């Protein structure tokens, strides 16, 4: 995966061919913080600066810097896939929610 952890916060890394730089964007924050650099060392340095500025701004504005998640996930899938998932869950003696959670954990851990 194209992730980089900076001071406990994950950032997704991509390459911007227009400017020939790597771009990092923090995820899980209650706002937008990104950074650019030509190499990994530069990304870490610029990411630390960007994160520090973001957190300081949140503190000054008395805003929670982190997104909160309810644990509810609404998604749309085909009726055929829905039926197969429900049948699979039933056959394995679990709820559809438990099956989906297990599948997500498997994909995220991969």
C-alpha positions as CSV (number, residue, x, y, z in Angstrom):
1,X,0.0,0.0,0.0
2,X,1.1,3.5,-0.6
3,X,0.8,4.6,3.0
4,X,3.3,6.4,5.3
5,X,2.8,6.8,9.0
6,X,3.9,10.1,10.4
7,X,3.7,10.7,14.1
8,X,1.0,8.1,14.4
9,X,-1.2,9.5,11.6
10,X,-1.4,7.6,8.3
11,X,-1.0,9.4,5.0
12,X,-1.7,8.1,1.5
13,X,1.2,8.7,-0.9
14,X,0.8,9.2,-4.7
15,X,3.0,10.5,-7.4
16,X,2.1,13.8,-9.2
17,X,3.6,13.5,-12.6
18,X,2.7,17.1,-13.5
19,X,5.2,18.5,-10.9
20,X,7.4,15.3,-10.6
21,X,6.9,15.1,-6.8
22,X,5.4,12.6,-4.4
23,X,2.3,13.9,-2.6
24,X,1.1,12.8,0.8
25,X,-2.4,13.4,2.1
26,X,-3.2,12.6,5.7
27,X,-6.3,10.5,6.3
28,X,-8.5,10.4,9.4
29,X,-8.1,14.1,10.1
30,X,-11.1,16.5,10.4
31,X,-9.7,18.7,7.6
32,X,-7.2,18.8,4.8
33,X,-3.5,18.4,5.2
34,X,-1.1,17.5,2.4
35,X,2.6,17.7,1.6
36,X,5.0,17.2,-1.3
37,X,8.6,16.0,-1.7
38,X,11.0,14.3,-4.1
39,X,11.8,11.4,-1.9
40,X,10.8,9.4,1.2
41,X,13.0,11.4,3.6
42,X,11.6,14.6,2.2
43,X,8.0,13.3,2.6
44,X,8.6,12.4,6.2
45,X,10.1,15.9,6.9
46,X,7.4,17.8,5.0
47,X,4.7,15.5,6.5
48,X,5.8,16.3,10.0
49,X,5.7,20.0,9.3
50,X,2.2,19.8,7.6
51,X,0.8,17.8,10.5
52,X,2.3,20.1,13.1
53,X,0.7,23.2,11.4
54,X,-2.6,21.4,11.1
55,X,-2.7,20.3,14.7
56,X,-1.7,23.8,15.9
57,X,-4.5,25.4,13.9
58,X,-7.0,23.0,15.3
59,X,-5.8,23.7,18.8
60,X,-6.0,27.5,18.2
61,X,-9.5,27.1,16.8
62,X,-10.5,24.6,19.5
63,X,-11.5,22.0,16.9
64,X,-11.1,18.3,17.3
65,X,-8.4,17.4,14.7
66,X,-9.6,13.8,14.2
67,X,-12.6,12.5,12.3
68,X,-15.0,10.5,14.2
69,X,-16.7,7.4,12.8
70,X,-20.0,6.0,13.8
71,X,-19.3,2.4,12.8
72,X,-22.1,2.4,10.3
73,X,-21.2,1.8,6.7
74,X,-23.8,2.1,4.0
75,X,-22.8,0.6,0.6
76,X,-24.5,-0.4,-2.6
77,X,-23.8,-3.8,-4.2
78,X,-25.5,-5.8,-6.9
79,X,-28.5,-7.8,-5.8
80,X,-26.7,-11.0,-6.9
81,X,-23.7,-10.2,-4.7
82,X,-26.0,-9.3,-1.8
83,X,-27.8,-12.7,-2.1
84,X,-24.5,-14.6,-2.3
85,X,-23.1,-12.7,0.7
86,X,-26.3,-13.4,2.7
87,X,-26.1,-17.1,1.8
88,X,-22.4,-17.3,2.7
89,X,-23.0,-15.7,6.0
90,X,-25.9,-18.0,6.8
91,X,-23.8,-21.1,5.8
92,X,-21.0,-20.0,8.1
93,X,-23.3,-19.3,11.0
94,X,-22.7,-15.6,11.1
95,X,-24.6,-12.4,10.4
96,X,-24.1,-10.5,7.2
97,X,-22.5,-7.7,9.1
98,X,-20.0,-10.1,10.6
99,X,-19.1,-11.5,7.2
100,X,-18.6,-8.1,5.8
101,X,-16.5,-7.0,8.7
102,X,-14.3,-10.1,8.3
103,X,-13.9,-9.4,4.6
104,X,-12.9,-5.8,5.2
105,X,-10.4,-6.9,7.9
106,X,-8.9,-9.4,5.5
107,X,-8.5,-6.7,2.7
108,X,-7.1,-4.1,5.0
109,X,-4.6,-6.4,6.6
110,X,-3.4,-7.6,3.2
